[in-house]
């Protein structure tokens, strides 16, 4: 979740369509070259060489005067994410005269909003981390369509895929403000060098690399299995690469069942890793007790003898590496998720702003969030990737984030949004239930592929019908 819902709590404590996928894969590979080629000077805030850093550019969007108006914005962001989003809201206040209040929400946010709306006090705008949540908000008649000014910014700054993700039945409701590149594997460079290992490009190479690292005395893979969402991301990247984008879209909409052979194949592939406890830090039991933040920090502490050499997850891993002494680009490097099928996967997540009140202030905020002005503020602060294709890459604070952002933008409409974020929240986004729970059970018993499929299908059928 984008960050998605998936890393929000973790960060607070420190979460396509047509055409071939070859361009997307090439973009990710190019991004990875930029990442692994960074020097240690790129690990923080190397903006000194960026042109225009000292100049205040002209506003790219005109906003109305809203003096005297109060706007409430609800999101589940905490910690650094909340702080950086507040910087965006502060700029909106300066430019409009409105007073904006951040409303801390609980996850799942749809339940939180339901309580607020039932009590007669909905926020003006909510940041929704799931495509399914946008659809629910529309079905419940909570969401208000995006106005003309925000639509103009979307048309100017966003690829069609991101506009489509915020649409329901052809009507625009969401403005995607924050995105995540969720097809990345981060690794401890010293552990790789000591083992004589190099970044793999394919799944067989990935498994071979894991065995090589294991033989060197370091457990190869860290899995944050206590947070079930990390396991859905493993599945989705494998499924997209192996089954292809058309099947991916069908499964995301539950147009094919989870008992389909393509799901069996993906679980079989995932079991090649999960079925070897020696390849996972702590084995299955240890992984199921490891929360996502710890899965990252244990990979980048302990020098060349960490508890694990690799950890898979999105660009927001960088924020947690920042909690260690490892430097991104030298101690911590990254490669694209390995290709299981003909093409490597490009999976994304994101947060969309949705108006819950049909007010001038709510629409003005959506317009601002769709602009490059808003994206630039958080991009400069770090820990953020924007789906805004008009944003100058120089806004990002280091070469690592520039490379990740470029890979996502260059993938264009060939990206696929996180599958569980497209599902009803009861199936794809609730701890201890649905997909999260079944994949945790699968991690513990990866031989029971048929049982996992039956449980996934049973839970999905109920969720998609409700």
C-alpha positions as CSV (number, residue, x, y, z in Angstrom):
1,X,0.0,0.0,0.0
2,X,1.6,2.9,-1.0
3,X,2.9,4.1,0.2
4,X,0.0,1.8,0.1
5,X,-2.0,0.8,3.1
6,X,0.6,-1.8,3.6
7,X,3.4,0.2,4.9
8,X,1.6,3.1,6.6
9,X,1.8,1.7,10.1
10,X,5.3,0.6,9.5
11,X,6.5,4.0,8.4
12,X,4.6,5.6,11.2
13,X,6.6,3.6,13.6
14,X,10.1,4.0,12.1
15,X,3.1,1.0,3.8
16,X,-2.0,-1.2,-17.0
17,X,-3.8,-1.7,-19.9
18,X,-2.7,-2.1,-23.6
19,X,0.5,-2.7,-25.4
20,X,3.5,-4.9,-24.7
21,X,5.3,-4.9,-21.5
22,X,8.8,-4.8,-22.9
23,X,9.1,-1.0,-22.6
24,X,8.0,-1.3,-18.9
25,X,10.6,-3.9,-18.2
26,X,13.3,-1.9,-19.9
27,X,12.3,1.1,-17.8
28,X,12.6,-0.8,-14.6
29,X,16.0,-2.2,-15.6
30,X,17.2,1.3,-16.5
31,X,16.0,2.5,-13.2
32,X,17.8,-0.3,-11.4
33,X,21.1,0.6,-13.2
34,X,20.7,4.1,-11.9
35,X,20.0,2.8,-8.4
36,X,22.9,0.3,-8.2
37,X,25.3,2.9,-9.7
38,X,24.7,5.5,-6.9
39,X,27.5,6.7,-4.8
40,X,27.2,7.1,-1.1
41,X,26.8,10.8,-1.6
42,X,23.4,9.9,-3.2
43,X,22.0,8.4,0.0
44,X,20.6,11.6,1.4
45,X,19.9,15.0,0.0
46,X,22.2,15.6,-2.9
47,X,20.2,18.5,-4.4
48,X,23.2,20.8,-4.8
49,X,23.7,19.8,-8.4
50,X,20.0,20.1,-9.4
51,X,19.3,23.1,-11.5
52,X,16.7,25.4,-10.3
53,X,16.8,24.2,-6.7
54,X,17.3,27.7,-5.4
55,X,14.6,29.3,-7.6
56,X,10.9,29.5,-6.7
57,X,9.2,28.5,-10.0
58,X,5.9,30.1,-11.0
59,X,2.8,28.2,-9.9
60,X,1.6,25.6,-12.4
61,X,-2.0,25.8,-11.3
62,X,-4.3,28.6,-10.2
63,X,-6.4,28.1,-7.1
64,X,-9.4,30.0,-5.8
65,X,-9.4,32.2,-2.7
66,X,-11.0,30.2,0.2
67,X,-10.5,32.5,3.2
68,X,-12.7,31.5,6.0
69,X,-13.2,28.0,4.7
70,X,-12.2,24.9,6.7
71,X,-11.3,21.7,5.0
72,X,-10.8,18.3,6.7
73,X,-8.6,15.7,5.1
74,X,-8.6,12.1,6.4
75,X,-5.7,9.6,5.8
76,X,-4.1,6.7,7.7
77,X,-0.7,8.3,7.3
78,X,1.4,8.7,10.4
79,X,5.0,9.7,11.3
80,X,7.1,11.0,8.4
81,X,4.3,10.5,5.9
82,X,1.8,12.6,7.8
83,X,4.5,15.2,8.4
84,X,5.4,15.5,4.7
85,X,1.7,15.5,3.6
86,X,1.1,18.3,6.1
87,X,3.8,20.3,4.2
88,X,1.7,20.0,1.1
89,X,-1.5,21.0,3.0
90,X,0.3,24.0,4.4
91,X,1.2,25.3,1.0
92,X,-2.4,24.9,-0.1
93,X,-3.4,27.0,2.9
94,X,-0.9,29.7,2.0
95,X,-2.2,29.9,-1.5
96,X,-5.9,29.8,-0.8
97,X,-6.4,31.2,2.7
98,X,-8.3,28.1,3.7
99,X,-7.6,26.3,7.0
100,X,-6.9,22.6,6.4
101,X,-7.1,20.0,9.2
102,X,-5.5,16.6,9.0
103,X,-7.8,13.9,10.4
104,X,-5.9,10.7,11.5
105,X,-7.9,7.7,10.3
106,X,-7.7,4.1,11.3
107,X,-7.2,1.2,8.8
108,X,-9.3,0.0,7.2
109,X,-10.2,3.5,6.3
110,X,-13.6,2.6,4.7
111,X,-14.8,1.5,8.1
112,X,-13.5,4.7,9.7
113,X,-15.2,6.8,7.1
114,X,-18.5,4.9,7.5
115,X,-18.5,5.8,11.2
116,X,-17.8,9.4,10.4
117,X,-20.5,9.6,7.7
118,X,-23.1,7.8,9.9
119,X,-22.3,10.4,12.6
120,X,-22.9,13.3,10.2
121,X,-19.3,14.5,10.2
122,X,-17.5,13.3,7.1
123,X,-14.2,14.8,6.1
124,X,-14.1,16.9,3.0
125,X,-11.5,14.7,1.3
126,X,-10.2,11.2,2.1
127,X,-7.0,9.6,0.9
128,X,-8.0,6.1,-0.2
129,X,-5.3,3.4,-0.6
130,X,-7.3,1.0,-2.6
131,X,-9.1,0.9,-6.0
132,X,-11.6,-1.2,-4.2
133,X,-12.1,1.5,-1.6
134,X,-12.8,4.1,-4.2
135,X,-15.4,1.8,-5.8
136,X,-17.0,1.2,-2.4
137,X,-17.2,4.9,-1.7
138,X,-18.9,5.4,-5.0
139,X,-21.3,2.5,-4.4
140,X,-22.2,3.9,-1.0
141,X,-22.8,7.3,-2.6
142,X,-20.1,8.9,-0.4
143,X,-17.8,10.1,-3.2
144,X,-18.3,13.2,-5.3
145,X,-17.1,13.4,-9.0
146,X,-13.9,15.3,-9.7
147,X,-14.5,18.8,-11.0
148,X,-13.4,20.4,-14.3
149,X,-10.3,22.1,-12.9
150,X,-8.9,18.9,-11.3
151,X,-9.8,16.9,-14.5
152,X,-7.7,19.4,-16.5
153,X,-4.7,18.8,-14.3
154,X,-5.2,15.0,-14.6
155,X,-5.3,15.2,-18.3
156,X,-2.2,17.4,-18.4
157,X,-0.1,15.5,-15.8
158,X,-1.2,11.9,-15.7
159,X,-1.1,8.9,-17.9
160,X,-4.4,7.2,-18.8
161,X,-3.8,4.3,-16.5
162,X,-3.8,6.5,-13.5
163,X,-6.9,8.3,-14.6
164,X,-8.6,5.0,-15.2
165,X,-7.7,3.7,-11.7
166,X,-9.5,6.7,-10.2
167,X,-12.6,6.3,-12.4
168,X,-15.8,4.2,-11.7
169,X,-18.1,3.5,-14.6
170,X,-16.4,6.2,-16.7
171,X,-16.7,9.0,-14.1
172,X,-13.6,10.4,-12.5
173,X,-13.6,10.3,-8.6
174,X,-10.0,9.8,-7.6
175,X,-6.8,11.8,-7.9
176,X,-3.8,9.6,-7.4
177,X,-1.3,11.6,-5.5
178,X,1.2,9.1,-4.1
179,X,2.4,5.9,-5.9
180,X,4.7,3.0,-5.1
181,X,6.9,0.9,-7.3
182,X,6.3,-2.5,-5.8
183,X,8.6,-4.6,-8.0
184,X,11.9,-4.2,-6.2
185,X,14.3,-6.4,-4.3
186,X,16.7,-4.6,-1.9
187,X,19.9,-6.3,-1.0
188,X,22.9,-6.1,1.4
189,X,25.8,-5.4,-0.9
190,X,28.5,-6.7,1.5
191,X,26.7,-10.0,1.9
192,X,26.4,-10.4,-1.9
193,X,30.0,-9.5,-2.4
194,X,31.2,-12.0,0.3
195,X,29.2,-14.7,-1.4
196,X,30.3,-13.8,-4.9
197,X,26.7,-13.3,-5.8
198,X,25.3,-10.8,-8.3
199,X,21.8,-9.4,-8.9
200,X,19.6,-12.0,-10.6
201,X,17.3,-11.2,-13.6
202,X,15.1,-14.3,-13.6
203,X,13.3,-16.4,-11.0
204,X,15.6,-19.5,-11.5
205,X,18.6,-17.1,-11.1
206,X,17.0,-15.7,-8.0
207,X,16.7,-19.1,-6.4
208,X,20.3,-20.0,-7.4
209,X,21.5,-16.7,-5.9
210,X,19.7,-17.5,-2.7
211,X,21.4,-20.9,-2.5
212,X,24.8,-19.3,-3.1
213,X,24.3,-16.8,-0.3
214,X,23.0,-19.5,2.0
215,X,26.2,-21.5,1.3
216,X,28.2,-18.5,2.4
217,X,26.7,-18.6,5.9
218,X,24.0,-15.9,5.5
219,X,20.3,-16.6,5.3
220,X,19.3,-15.1,1.9
221,X,15.7,-13.8,2.1
222,X,13.9,-11.8,4.8
223,X,10.1,-12.0,4.7
224,X,7.8,-9.9,6.9
225,X,5.1,-12.5,7.1
226,X,3.5,-11.1,10.3
227,X,2.1,-8.5,7.9
228,X,0.0,-10.5,5.5
229,X,0.1,-7.8,2.8
230,X,3.8,-8.5,2.1
231,X,2.8,-12.0,1.0
232,X,0.1,-10.7,-1.4
233,X,2.9,-8.6,-3.0
234,X,5.1,-11.7,-3.5
235,X,2.2,-13.5,-5.1
236,X,1.2,-10.6,-7.4
237,X,4.6,-10.1,-8.8
238,X,5.0,-13.8,-9.6
239,X,1.5,-14.1,-11.0
240,X,1.8,-11.0,-13.2
241,X,5.1,-12.2,-14.7
242,X,4.0,-15.8,-15.1
243,X,0.4,-15.6,-16.1
244,X,0.6,-12.3,-17.9
245,X,-1.4,-9.0,-17.7
246,X,-4.7,-10.2,-19.1
247,X,-5.0,-13.0,-16.6
248,X,-3.9,-10.6,-13.9
249,X,-6.7,-8.3,-14.8
250,X,-9.2,-11.1,-14.8
251,X,-8.2,-12.4,-11.4
252,X,-8.2,-8.9,-10.0
253,X,-11.9,-8.6,-11.0
254,X,-12.7,-12.2,-10.0
255,X,-13.6,-12.9,-13.6
256,X,-11.6,-16.1,-13.2
257,X,-11.6,-18.2,-10.0
258,X,-8.7,-18.6,-7.6
259,X,-8.9,-22.3,-8.3
260,X,-7.7,-21.5,-11.8
261,X,-4.6,-23.3,-13.0
262,X,-2.7,-20.0,-13.3
263,X,-3.1,-19.5,-9.6
264,X,-1.9,-23.0,-8.9
265,X,1.2,-22.3,-11.1
266,X,2.0,-19.1,-9.2
267,X,1.6,-20.7,-5.8
268,X,3.8,-23.6,-7.0
269,X,6.5,-21.0,-8.0
270,X,6.2,-19.1,-4.7
271,X,6.4,-22.5,-2.9
272,X,9.9,-23.0,-4.4
273,X,11.0,-20.2,-2.0
274,X,8.6,-20.7,0.9
275,X,9.1,-24.4,0.9
276,X,12.8,-24.1,1.8
277,X,13.0,-22.8,5.4
278,X,16.8,-22.5,5.1
279,X,16.3,-19.7,2.5
280,X,14.1,-17.6,4.8
281,X,15.3,-15.7,7.9
282,X,13.9,-17.6,10.9
283,X,12.2,-20.1,8.6
284,X,8.4,-20.0,8.2
285,X,7.7,-19.6,11.9
286,X,10.3,-16.8,12.2
287,X,8.9,-15.0,9.1
288,X,5.4,-15.1,10.5
289,X,6.6,-13.4,13.6
290,X,8.5,-10.7,11.7
291,X,6.7,-7.5,11.0
292,X,7.6,-5.6,7.8
293,X,9.9,-2.9,9.4
294,X,12.0,-5.6,11.1
295,X,12.2,-7.5,7.8
296,X,14.0,-4.5,6.4
297,X,16.2,-3.5,9.3
298,X,17.5,-7.0,9.9
299,X,18.7,-7.1,6.3
300,X,20.8,-3.9,6.7
301,X,22.2,-4.4,10.2
302,X,25.1,-6.6,11.3
303,X,27.5,-5.5,8.5
304,X,28.3,-8.4,6.2
305,X,26.7,-10.9,8.5
306,X,23.0,-9.7,8.6
307,X,20.1,-11.9,9.5
308,X,19.2,-11.8,5.8
309,X,20.8,-10.7,2.6
310,X,17.7,-9.6,0.6
311,X,14.2,-8.2,1.3
312,X,11.5,-7.7,-1.3
313,X,9.2,-4.7,-1.2
314,X,8.5,-1.3,-2.7
315,X,10.4,1.9,-2.9
316,X,9.2,2.8,0.7
317,X,11.8,0.3,1.9
318,X,14.3,3.2,1.6
319,X,12.7,5.0,4.5
320,X,13.3,2.0,6.8
321,X,16.9,1.6,5.5
322,X,17.3,5.1,6.7
323,X,16.7,3.9,10.3
324,X,19.9,1.8,10.0
325,X,23.5,2.9,9.4
326,X,23.4,1.4,5.9
327,X,23.8,3.8,3.0
328,X,21.6,3.4,0.0
329,X,23.6,3.0,-3.2
330,X,26.6,1.5,-1.5
331,X,25.6,-0.7,1.5
332,X,22.0,-1.2,0.3
333,X,21.3,-1.7,-3.4
334,X,18.3,-2.8,-5.4
335,X,17.3,-4.8,-8.5
336,X,13.9,-5.3,-10.3
337,X,11.8,-8.3,-9.2
338,X,13.1,-11.2,-11.3
339,X,11.2,-12.3,-14.3
340,X,9.2,-15.6,-13.8
341,X,7.7,-15.6,-17.3
342,X,8.9,-13.8,-20.4
343,X,8.7,-10.4,-18.8
344,X,9.6,-9.0,-15.4
345,X,6.6,-7.6,-13.5
346,X,5.7,-3.9,-12.9
347,X,3.3,-3.7,-10.0
348,X,2.3,-0.4,-8.4
349,X,0.2,0.9,-5.6
350,X,-1.0,4.3,-4.6
351,X,-3.2,6.7,-2.7
352,X,-6.0,8.6,-4.3
353,X,-7.7,11.8,-3.0
354,X,-11.5,11.5,-3.1
355,X,-14.0,14.3,-2.3
356,X,-16.7,13.3,0.2
357,X,-18.3,16.8,0.2
358,X,-19.3,18.7,-2.9
359,X,-17.6,21.9,-1.8
360,X,-15.4,24.5,-3.5
361,X,-12.6,23.7,-1.0
362,X,-12.6,20.0,-1.6
363,X,-12.5,20.4,-5.3
364,X,-9.7,23.0,-5.0
365,X,-7.6,20.6,-3.0
366,X,-8.1,17.8,-5.6
367,X,-7.0,20.3,-8.2
368,X,-3.9,21.1,-6.2
369,X,-3.0,17.5,-5.5
370,X,-3.2,16.8,-9.3
371,X,-0.6,19.5,-10.0
372,X,3.1,19.3,-10.2
373,X,3.3,22.0,-7.4
374,X,1.9,19.7,-4.8
375,X,3.9,16.7,-6.0
376,X,7.2,18.6,-5.9
377,X,6.8,19.5,-2.2
378,X,6.7,15.9,-1.0
379,X,9.1,14.7,-3.6
380,X,11.7,17.1,-2.3
381,X,11.1,15.8,1.3
382,X,11.8,12.2,0.2
383,X,10.0,8.9,0.8
384,X,7.6,9.6,-2.0
385,X,7.0,8.6,-5.6
386,X,4.6,10.6,-7.8
387,X,2.5,9.2,-10.7
388,X,2.6,12.8,-12.0
389,X,4.5,12.4,-15.3
390,X,5.0,16.2,-15.6
391,X,7.0,16.4,-12.3
392,X,10.7,17.2,-13.0
393,X,12.8,14.3,-11.7
394,X,15.2,16.8,-10.2
395,X,12.7,17.3,-7.5
396,X,13.6,14.0,-5.9
397,X,16.4,14.2,-3.3
398,X,18.7,11.5,-4.6
399,X,19.5,9.3,-7.6
400,X,17.9,6.3,-6.0
401,X,14.5,7.8,-5.8
402,X,14.9,9.5,-9.3
403,X,15.6,6.0,-10.8
404,X,12.6,4.4,-9.1
405,X,10.3,7.2,-10.1
406,X,11.6,7.2,-13.7
407,X,11.0,3.4,-13.9
408,X,7.4,3.8,-12.8
409,X,6.7,6.8,-15.1
410,X,8.4,5.1,-18.1
411,X,6.3,2.0,-17.7
412,X,3.4,4.2,-18.7
413,X,0.0,2.4,-19.1
414,X,1.7,-1.0,-18.9
415,X,1.9,-1.1,-15.1
416,X,-0.6,-3.1,-13.1
417,X,-2.1,-1.9,-9.9
418,X,-1.7,-4.0,-6.7
419,X,-4.2,-6.8,-7.1
420,X,-5.3,-7.0,-3.4
421,X,-5.8,-3.2,-3.4
422,X,-8.3,-3.7,-6.2
423,X,-10.3,-6.3,-4.3
424,X,-13.0,-5.7,-1.7
425,X,-11.3,-4.8,1.5
426,X,-12.7,-7.8,3.3
427,X,-10.8,-10.1,1.0
428,X,-7.7,-8.1,0.0
429,X,-7.1,-5.7,2.8
430,X,-8.0,-7.0,6.3
431,X,-5.5,-8.4,8.8
432,X,-6.3,-12.0,9.8
433,X,-8.8,-12.5,7.1
434,X,-9.1,-13.3,3.3
435,X,-6.0,-13.3,1.2
436,X,-3.7,-12.0,3.9
437,X,-4.6,-14.9,6.3
438,X,-4.6,-17.6,3.6
439,X,-1.2,-16.6,2.3
440,X,0.2,-16.6,5.9
441,X,-1.1,-20.2,6.2
442,X,0.5,-21.0,2.8
443,X,3.8,-19.7,4.0
444,X,3.6,-22.2,6.9
445,X,2.4,-25.0,4.7
446,X,3.4,-24.3,1.1
447,X,2.6,-27.9,0.0
448,X,-1.1,-27.4,0.4
449,X,-1.6,-25.5,-2.8
450,X,-5.1,-26.9,-3.5
451,X,-6.2,-26.1,0.0
452,X,-4.9,-22.5,-0.3
453,X,-6.7,-22.1,-3.7
454,X,-10.0,-23.4,-2.3
455,X,-9.9,-21.0,0.7
456,X,-8.9,-18.1,-1.5
457,X,-11.8,-18.8,-3.8
458,X,-14.3,-19.2,-1.0
459,X,-13.3,-15.9,0.6
460,X,-13.2,-14.1,-2.7
461,X,-16.6,-15.3,-3.8
462,X,-18.2,-14.0,-0.6
463,X,-16.3,-10.7,-0.8
464,X,-17.1,-9.9,-4.4
465,X,-20.8,-10.7,-3.9
466,X,-21.2,-8.5,-0.9
